[in-house]
């Protein structure tokens, strides 16, 4: 493998397949005593709920619970 002038490292297809790195994705690179450790990373979208969005959830929950009786 080599690193191009932009600093991009291209992983061979067999390694990408072996470690589930299909298409575009992200990896974590960590330093270790042996050198650099590259491993797959997972990212998840994050939503910060506004007061309006929380109210929407509450209204939706109330509608879904209509007809249920608490004992």
ROZABA-590072 format. One record per atom (N, C-alpha, C, O): atom name; residue number from 1; x, y, z. Coordinates in nm, 3 decimals. Atoms other than C-alpha are relative to their C-alpha. Layout:
+------+------+---------+---------+---------+
: loke : zaza :      xx :      yy :      zz :
+------+------+---------+---------+---------+
:   CA :  NUM :       X :       Y :       Z :
...
+------+------+---------+---------+---------+
This chain:
+------+------+---------+---------+---------+
: loke : zaza :      xx :      yy :      zz :
+------+------+---------+---------+---------+
:    N :    1 :   0.085 :  -0.118 :   0.000 :
:   CA :    1 :   0.000 :   0.000 :   0.000 :
:    C :    1 :   0.089 :   0.123 :   0.000 :
:    O :    1 :   0.205 :   0.120 :   0.041 :
:    N :    2 :  -0.074 :  -0.126 :  -0.001 :
:   CA :    2 :   0.104 :   0.356 :  -0.046 :
:    C :    2 :  -0.097 :   0.113 :   0.035 :
:    O :    2 :  -0.219 :   0.097 :   0.028 :
:    N :    3 :   0.078 :  -0.119 :  -0.031 :
:   CA :    3 :  -0.015 :   0.699 :   0.058 :
:    C :    3 :   0.028 :   0.101 :  -0.111 :
:    O :    3 :   0.144 :   0.127 :  -0.143 :
:    N :    4 :  -0.021 :  -0.095 :   0.108 :
:   CA :    4 :  -0.072 :   0.952 :  -0.219 :
:    C :    4 :   0.036 :   0.138 :   0.055 :
:    O :    4 :   0.045 :   0.157 :   0.177 :
:    N :    5 :  -0.043 :  -0.134 :  -0.040 :
:   CA :    5 :   0.028 :   1.319 :  -0.213 :
:    C :    5 :  -0.102 :   0.073 :   0.086 :
:    O :    5 :  -0.067 :   0.166 :   0.158 :
:    N :    6 :   0.106 :  -0.060 :  -0.085 :
:   CA :    6 :  -0.305 :   1.411 :  -0.049 :
:    C :    6 :  -0.011 :  -0.069 :   0.135 :
:    O :    6 :  -0.090 :  -0.026 :   0.219 :
:    N :    7 :   0.005 :   0.071 :  -0.127 :
:   CA :    7 :  -0.244 :   1.166 :   0.235 :
:    C :    7 :  -0.102 :  -0.112 :   0.003 :
:    O :    7 :  -0.128 :  -0.169 :   0.108 :
:    N :    8 :   0.100 :   0.106 :   0.007 :
:   CA :    8 :  -0.505 :   0.916 :   0.116 :
:    C :    8 :   0.067 :  -0.136 :  -0.006 :
:    O :    8 :   0.164 :  -0.157 :  -0.080 :
:    N :    9 :  -0.047 :   0.137 :  -0.002 :
:   CA :    9 :  -0.443 :   0.551 :   0.190 :
:    C :    9 :  -0.108 :  -0.087 :  -0.063 :
:    O :    9 :  -0.224 :  -0.082 :  -0.021 :
:    N :   10 :   0.098 :   0.086 :   0.067 :
:   CA :   10 :  -0.613 :   0.300 :  -0.039 :
:    C :   10 :   0.020 :  -0.143 :   0.048 :
:    O :   10 :   0.127 :  -0.202 :   0.032 :
:    N :   11 :  -0.006 :   0.138 :  -0.048 :
:   CA :   11 :  -0.694 :  -0.035 :   0.118 :
:    C :   11 :  -0.038 :  -0.095 :  -0.112 :
:    O :   11 :  -0.132 :  -0.068 :  -0.187 :
:    N :   12 :   0.035 :   0.098 :   0.104 :
:   CA :   12 :  -0.695 :  -0.337 :  -0.111 :
:    C :   12 :  -0.141 :  -0.055 :   0.020 :
:    O :   12 :  -0.191 :  -0.063 :   0.132 :
:    N :   13 :   0.138 :   0.048 :  -0.001 :
:   CA :   13 :  -1.036 :  -0.478 :  -0.201 :
:    C :   13 :  -0.021 :  -0.117 :   0.095 :
:    O :   13 :  -0.122 :  -0.122 :   0.165 :
:    N :   14 :   0.016 :   0.117 :  -0.087 :
:   CA :   14 :  -0.979 :  -0.806 :  -0.015 :
:    C :   14 :  -0.001 :   0.039 :   0.147 :
:    O :   14 :  -0.075 :  -0.021 :   0.225 :
:    N :   15 :   0.002 :  -0.045 :  -0.141 :
:   CA :   15 :  -0.903 :  -0.624 :   0.312 :
:    C :   15 :  -0.130 :   0.075 :   0.031 :
:    O :   15 :  -0.186 :   0.057 :   0.139 :
:    N :   16 :   0.126 :  -0.071 :  -0.023 :
:   CA :   16 :  -1.206 :  -0.395 :   0.272 :
:    C :   16 :  -0.115 :  -0.099 :   0.016 :
:    O :   16 :  -0.200 :  -0.081 :   0.103 :
:    N :   17 :   0.106 :   0.101 :  -0.009 :
:   CA :   17 :  -1.430 :  -0.698 :   0.215 :
:    C :   17 :   0.012 :  -0.078 :   0.132 :
:    O :   17 :  -0.088 :  -0.103 :   0.199 :
:    N :   18 :  -0.023 :   0.078 :  -0.123 :
:   CA :   18 :  -1.274 :  -0.892 :   0.506 :
:    C :   18 :  -0.049 :   0.073 :   0.124 :
:    O :   18 :  -0.102 :   0.011 :   0.217 :
:    N :   19 :   0.035 :  -0.077 :  -0.119 :
:   CA :   19 :  -1.342 :  -0.610 :   0.751 :
:    C :   19 :  -0.127 :   0.083 :  -0.016 :
:    O :   19 :  -0.156 :   0.170 :   0.066 :
:    N :   20 :   0.130 :  -0.064 :   0.017 :
:   CA :   20 :  -1.675 :  -0.492 :   0.614 :
:    C :   20 :   0.005 :   0.147 :  -0.035 :
:    O :   20 :  -0.084 :   0.223 :   0.001 :
:    N :   21 :  -0.013 :  -0.139 :   0.041 :
:   CA :   21 :  -1.554 :  -0.164 :   0.469 :
:    C :   21 :  -0.045 :   0.016 :  -0.144 :
:    O :   21 :   0.036 :   0.038 :  -0.234 :
:    N :   22 :   0.057 :  -0.008 :   0.134 :
:   CA :   22 :  -1.786 :  -0.151 :   0.170 :
:    C :   22 :  -0.029 :   0.145 :  -0.035 :
:    O :   22 :  -0.085 :   0.218 :   0.046 :
:    N :   23 :   0.028 :  -0.136 :   0.046 :
:   CA :   23 :  -1.805 :   0.172 :  -0.029 :
:    C :   23 :   0.065 :   0.103 :   0.090 :
:    O :   23 :   0.166 :   0.076 :   0.154 :
:    N :   24 :  -0.053 :  -0.107 :  -0.085 :
:   CA :   24 :  -1.745 :   0.499 :   0.149 :
:    C :   24 :  -0.030 :  -0.034 :   0.145 :
:    O :   24 :  -0.134 :  -0.092 :   0.177 :
:    N :   25 :   0.020 :   0.027 :  -0.142 :
:   CA :   25 :  -1.705 :   0.472 :   0.522 :
:    C :   25 :   0.103 :   0.071 :   0.082 :
:    O :   25 :   0.185 :   0.148 :   0.031 :
:    N :   26 :  -0.094 :  -0.063 :  -0.091 :
:   CA :   26 :  -1.512 :   0.581 :   0.823 :
:    C :   26 :   0.076 :  -0.105 :   0.077 :
:    O :   26 :   0.026 :  -0.215 :   0.102 :
:    N :   27 :  -0.083 :   0.087 :  -0.082 :
:   CA :   27 :  -1.232 :   0.424 :   1.019 :
:    C :   27 :   0.056 :   0.082 :   0.115 :
:    O :   27 :   0.058 :   0.205 :   0.111 :
:    N :   28 :  -0.069 :  -0.061 :  -0.113 :
:   CA :   28 :  -1.062 :   0.497 :   1.349 :
:    C :   28 :   0.146 :  -0.040 :  -0.013 :
:    O :   28 :   0.178 :  -0.156 :  -0.036 :
:    N :   29 :  -0.143 :   0.028 :   0.003 :
:   CA :   29 :  -0.685 :   0.525 :   1.348 :
:    C :   29 :   0.057 :   0.035 :   0.137 :
:    O :   29 :   0.043 :   0.148 :   0.184 :
:    N :   30 :  -0.057 :  -0.020 :  -0.132 :
:   CA :   30 :  -0.508 :   0.482 :   1.680 :
:    C :   30 :   0.148 :  -0.037 :  -0.001 :
:    O :   30 :   0.191 :  -0.126 :  -0.075 :
:    N :   31 :  -0.141 :   0.037 :  -0.017 :
:   CA :   31 :  -0.144 :   0.478 :   1.778 :
:    C :   31 :   0.008 :  -0.117 :   0.097 :
:    O :   31 :  -0.067 :  -0.122 :   0.195 :
:    N :   32 :  -0.024 :   0.112 :  -0.090 :
:   CA :   32 :  -0.022 :   0.158 :   1.939 :
:    C :   32 :   0.152 :  -0.021 :   0.005 :
:    O :   32 :   0.224 :   0.035 :  -0.077 :
:    N :   33 :  -0.144 :   0.027 :  -0.006 :
:   CA :   33 :   0.322 :   0.030 :   2.044 :
:    C :   33 :   0.054 :  -0.060 :  -0.130 :
:    O :   33 :   0.171 :  -0.042 :  -0.163 :
:    N :   34 :  -0.043 :   0.064 :   0.124 :
:   CA :   34 :   0.333 :  -0.166 :   1.717 :
:    C :   34 :  -0.006 :   0.095 :  -0.121 :
:    O :   34 :   0.051 :   0.065 :  -0.225 :
:    N :   35 :   0.017 :  -0.093 :   0.110 :
:   CA :   35 :   0.240 :   0.134 :   1.498 :
:    C :   35 :  -0.143 :   0.053 :  -0.003 :
:    O :   35 :  -0.202 :   0.077 :   0.103 :
:    N :   36 :   0.137 :  -0.050 :   0.013 :
:   CA :   36 :  -0.095 :   0.256 :   1.365 :
:    C :   36 :  -0.098 :  -0.116 :  -0.009 :
:    O :   36 :  -0.075 :  -0.213 :  -0.081 :
:    N :   37 :   0.107 :   0.099 :   0.003 :
:   CA :   37 :  -0.410 :   0.053 :   1.424 :
:    C :   37 :  -0.118 :   0.064 :  -0.073 :
:    O :   37 :  -0.168 :   0.169 :  -0.031 :
:    N :   38 :   0.114 :  -0.050 :   0.077 :
:   CA :   38 :  -0.685 :   0.105 :   1.166 :
:    C :   38 :  -0.114 :  -0.099 :   0.017 :
:    O :   38 :  -0.098 :  -0.219 :  -0.008 :
:    N :   39 :   0.114 :   0.089 :  -0.017 :
:   CA :   39 :  -1.029 :  -0.032 :   1.243 :
:    C :   39 :  -0.128 :   0.069 :  -0.043 :
:    O :   39 :  -0.136 :   0.192 :  -0.042 :
:    N :   40 :   0.126 :  -0.059 :   0.046 :
:   CA :   40 :  -1.384 :   0.018 :   1.116 :
:    C :   40 :  -0.065 :   0.082 :   0.111 :
:    O :   40 :  -0.047 :   0.055 :   0.230 :
:    N :   41 :   0.072 :  -0.085 :  -0.093 :
:   CA :   41 :  -1.596 :   0.284 :   1.280 :
:    C :   41 :  -0.145 :   0.008 :  -0.042 :
:    O :   41 :  -0.178 :   0.000 :  -0.161 :
:    N :   42 :   0.143 :  -0.019 :   0.029 :
:   CA :   42 :  -1.970 :   0.326 :   1.305 :
:    C :   42 :  -0.040 :   0.139 :   0.048 :
:    O :   42 :  -0.001 :   0.181 :   0.157 :
:    N :   43 :   0.051 :  -0.131 :  -0.040 :
:   CA :   43 :  -2.136 :   0.665 :   1.313 :
:    C :   43 :  -0.152 :  -0.003 :  -0.010 :
:    O :   43 :  -0.210 :  -0.071 :  -0.095 :
:    N :   44 :   0.146 :  -0.006 :  -0.005 :
:   CA :   44 :  -2.495 :   0.742 :   1.395 :
:    C :   44 :  -0.043 :   0.145 :   0.003 :
:    O :   44 :   0.019 :   0.227 :   0.071 :
:    N :   45 :   0.048 :  -0.138 :  -0.004 :
:   CA :   45 :  -2.691 :   1.059 :   1.329 :
:    C :   45 :  -0.052 :   0.035 :   0.139 :
:    O :   45 :  -0.107 :  -0.049 :   0.209 :
:    N :   46 :   0.042 :  -0.047 :  -0.131 :
:   CA :   46 :  -2.766 :   1.263 :   1.636 :
:    C :   46 :  -0.099 :   0.113 :  -0.019 :
:    O :   46 :  -0.074 :   0.208 :  -0.093 :
:    N :   47 :   0.100 :  -0.106 :   0.005 :
:   CA :   47 :  -3.077 :   1.472 :   1.680 :
:    C :   47 :  -0.014 :   0.058 :   0.139 :
:    O :   47 :  -0.037 :  -0.015 :   0.236 :
:    N :   48 :   0.023 :  -0.068 :  -0.128 :
:   CA :   48 :  -3.100 :   1.728 :   1.957 :
:    C :   48 :  -0.144 :   0.050 :  -0.006 :
:    O :   48 :  -0.180 :   0.128 :  -0.094 :
:    N :   49 :   0.143 :  -0.027 :   0.004 :
:   CA :   49 :  -3.467 :   1.760 :   2.041 :
:    C :   49 :  -0.032 :   0.139 :   0.053 :
:    O :   49 :   0.005 :   0.175 :   0.165 :
:    N :   50 :   0.049 :  -0.130 :  -0.043 :
:   CA :   50 :  -3.618 :   2.105 :   2.056 :
:    C :   50 :  -0.125 :  -0.022 :   0.085 :
:    O :   50 :  -0.181 :  -0.132 :   0.088 :
:    N :   51 :   0.123 :   0.011 :  -0.079 :
:   CA :   51 :  -3.908 :   2.176 :   2.290 :
:    C :   51 :  -0.118 :  -0.036 :  -0.089 :
:    O :   51 :  -0.206 :  -0.113 :  -0.049 :
:    N :   52 :   0.109 :   0.029 :   0.095 :
:   CA :   52 :  -4.138 :   2.165 :   1.985 :
:    C :   52 :   0.002 :  -0.148 :  -0.037 :
:    O :   52 :  -0.104 :  -0.211 :  -0.042 :
:    N :   53 :  -0.010 :   0.141 :   0.038 :
:   CA :   53 :  -4.007 :   1.820 :   1.885 :
:    C :   53 :  -0.042 :  -0.090 :   0.116 :
:    O :   53 :  -0.108 :  -0.192 :   0.094 :
:    N :   54 :   0.040 :   0.078 :  -0.118 :
:   CA :   54 :  -4.053 :   1.688 :   2.240 :
:    C :   54 :  -0.152 :   0.001 :   0.014 :
:    O :   54 :  -0.213 :  -0.101 :   0.047 :
:    N :   55 :   0.147 :  -0.010 :  -0.007 :
:   CA :   55 :  -4.413 :   1.814 :   2.235 :
:    C :   55 :  -0.063 :  -0.089 :  -0.106 :
:    O :   55 :  -0.167 :  -0.151 :  -0.080 :
:    N :   56 :   0.051 :   0.089 :   0.105 :
:   CA :   56 :  -4.466 :   1.628 :   1.904 :
:    C :   56 :   0.004 :  -0.145 :   0.048 :
:    O :   56 :  -0.092 :  -0.220 :   0.025 :
:    N :   57 :  -0.009 :   0.137 :  -0.054 :
:   CA :   57 :  -4.344 :   1.306 :   2.071 :
:    C :   57 :  -0.110 :  -0.024 :   0.103 :
:    O :   57 :  -0.176 :  -0.128 :   0.101 :
:    N :   58 :   0.100 :   0.015 :  -0.106 :
:   CA :   58 :  -4.572 :   1.362 :   2.369 :
:    C :   58 :  -0.141 :  -0.014 :  -0.059 :
:    O :   58 :  -0.219 :  -0.098 :  -0.015 :
:    N :   59 :   0.132 :   0.008 :   0.062 :
:   CA :   59 :  -4.876 :   1.421 :   2.148 :
:    C :   59 :  -0.018 :  -0.134 :  -0.071 :
:    O :   59 :  -0.125 :  -0.194 :  -0.064 :
:    N :   60 :   0.007 :   0.128 :   0.069 :
:   CA :   60 :  -4.798 :   1.114 :   1.941 :
:    C :   60 :  -0.021 :  -0.114 :   0.100 :
:    O :   60 :  -0.101 :  -0.205 :   0.076 :
:    N :   61 :   0.015 :   0.104 :  -0.102 :
:   CA :   61 :  -4.762 :   0.902 :   2.256 :
:    C :   61 :  -0.141 :   0.000 :   0.058 :
:    O :   61 :  -0.199 :  -0.107 :   0.080 :
:    N :   62 :   0.135 :  -0.009 :  -0.055 :
:   CA :   62 :  -5.093 :   1.030 :   2.394 :
:    C :   62 :  -0.101 :  -0.062 :  -0.096 :
:    O :   62 :  -0.192 :  -0.133 :  -0.052 :
:    N :   63 :   0.092 :   0.056 :   0.099 :
:   CA :   63 :  -5.272 :   0.937 :   2.070 :
:    C :   63 :   0.011 :  -0.152 :  -0.003 :
:    O :   63 :  -0.090 :  -0.222 :  -0.012 :
:    N :   64 :  -0.020 :   0.146 :   0.006 :
:   CA :   64 :  -5.118 :   0.588 :   2.068 :
:    C :   64 :  -0.054 :  -0.069 :   0.125 :
:    O :   64 :  -0.091 :  -0.186 :   0.118 :
:    N :   65 :   0.046 :   0.061 :  -0.124 :
:   CA :   65 :  -5.222 :   0.529 :   2.431 :
:    C :   65 :  -0.150 :   0.015 :   0.024 :
:    O :   65 :  -0.203 :  -0.038 :   0.121 :
:    N :   66 :   0.144 :  -0.014 :  -0.016 :
:   CA :   66 :  -5.585 :   0.631 :   2.380 :
:    C :   66 :  -0.066 :  -0.138 :  -0.004 :
:    O :   66 :  -0.032 :  -0.221 :  -0.088 :
:    N :   67 :   0.071 :   0.128 :  -0.004 :
:   CA :   67 :  -5.814 :   0.344 :   2.468 :
:    C :   67 :   0.062 :  -0.100 :   0.097 :
:    O :   67 :  -0.001 :  -0.201 :   0.130 :
:    N :   68 :  -0.061 :   0.086 :  -0.101 :
:   CA :   68 :  -5.570 :   0.184 :   2.713 :
:    C :   68 :  -0.037 :   0.049 :   0.136 :
:    O :   68 :  -0.048 :   0.170 :   0.159 :
:    N :   69 :   0.039 :  -0.038 :  -0.134 :
:   CA :   69 :  -5.666 :   0.179 :   3.074 :
:    C :   69 :   0.111 :  -0.038 :   0.097 :
:    O :   69 :   0.160 :  -0.151 :   0.096 :
:    N :   70 :  -0.102 :   0.028 :  -0.102 :
:   CA :   70 :  -5.412 :   0.208 :   3.355 :
:    C :   70 :  -0.066 :  -0.060 :   0.121 :
:    O :   70 :  -0.171 :  -0.012 :   0.164 :
:    N :   71 :   0.056 :   0.064 :  -0.119 :
:   CA :   71 :  -5.475 :  -0.020 :   3.651 :
:    C :   71 :   0.093 :   0.017 :   0.115 :
:    O :   71 :   0.064 :  -0.030 :   0.225 :
+------+------+---------+---------+---------+
